[in-house]
Amino acid sequence: MIGRSTEPARRPRRCWPGKLGWCLSLSAAVAAVLLCGATGLAADPPPGAAWDERLAASLHTSLLSGRVWVALLAAWVGGLLTSFTPCVWPLIPITVRFFASVRGSGSSRGRVVRLALVYVAGMSALYATLGVLFASSGKLFGSLLASPWVAGAFALFCAAMGLSMLGAFTLQLPSSLNTRLSQVGGSSLGGALLMGLVSGLIAAPCTGPVLAVVLALIASTGQVLLGFWLMVSFSLGLGLPFLVLAIVSGRKLPQSGVWMDVVKTVLAAAMFSVAVYFLVLALPVIGTLVHAIPAGALLGLLVVAAGLAVGAATFNLHDRPVGKVAQAATVLCLTVGVTLAMMGSRATRVDPGVPGIKWLGDHDVAMARARAEGLPVIIDFTADWCAACKELEHKTYVDQRVRAEATRFVTVMIDATRETDAITALFERYGVLGLPAVIFIDSEGKILDQPRVTGFVPPERFLQLMQQVH
């Protein structure tokens, strides 16, 4: 008929699965906006408080007033913010590596989405379960990585994935075991679930003000069911960026050529860097040696630049033997450079007139001195496996203003890398459920519930907290 279009009607675009990442991002933005309003109504945070402190205050107030939906929303956004902290960075190359291999094995895009959902579900379920079990038993949340065997196993796992990216595997496993491994590491739901469980273990040391409120609720009130759902909400927020990352990583990519060699080189270097991270947790002496290198962070950046230069110079030699050598050299430089940049010492400007923080290592000696001199106390609980603890040491405690203010305190640092009966007793005494934890005691010997640091805070905020204690 005249005037009627002969073009076939276009199907409406669906959110699932092609636009899932955009839909999730939009949902996150809407939830964050809703929470901003809820936070303003539900809490009265202290002036200058960071967003995580405001969320923790909102969560605490909402629980007291019975507004569970606000508490769940606060826990979810708290997990989302935690996903952008350094303690979860090791999950990024693991997620990319796994789902890139899944897509390369010929899985459809829809199956990649399903696997990504199973991956995040596994991570969330284990994370939530660990939180409830550790808080109920009084154990320190995330202390699994305190075991050198666990950290060493993760290091081997990540190193093996890095070697696989470079095609270095030549050992032939028994056919039955090889079949099982291919099912786990391939496009099976079991493989995605297993990777999610591993990621949940890696994410376990991540704590902050929001999670501290949830763990305290479970430990002090015994409301395990409510605590479990709050942990689930927190872990779903934590897993949202990785769900998007998994879907993006599962997009179809060229399977050969220079492009794929570049991708393999970067991913291999990332996996080896994560392996070094866990190796340092298993053998802390390595971290001590790395941090002792003068201006190690700056040296690391130079080594990374050298690795990129080697890679760029040999960009077109990927199909030759010399190209393989250059690829190995690039991976080595990137791994060493990233390790030094992340863990090496930083050249900080120190005012000679401002004394540094003199940390005592004996709790009883510090408390006796505080009582004798009538001084307030700062107790910093730290551990080698706690990334946020290292951030406090390298970014906050070196600040000149913080160091100057600390001179009116008795400062003691408790190393909780290896739990002992004495450390456990201190955890119970001060209500420490996760690291980092910085406890303030006033000059009269009263343990303060507020202020209290349960995550990384910048120097400006830490200085404000110190000034509140007299």
Summary of the structure (lengths in Angstrom):
residues: 470
radius of gyration: 24.6
end to end distance: 87.3
largest distance: 99.7
contacts: 1569
relative contact order: 0.12
helix: 66%
strand: 6%
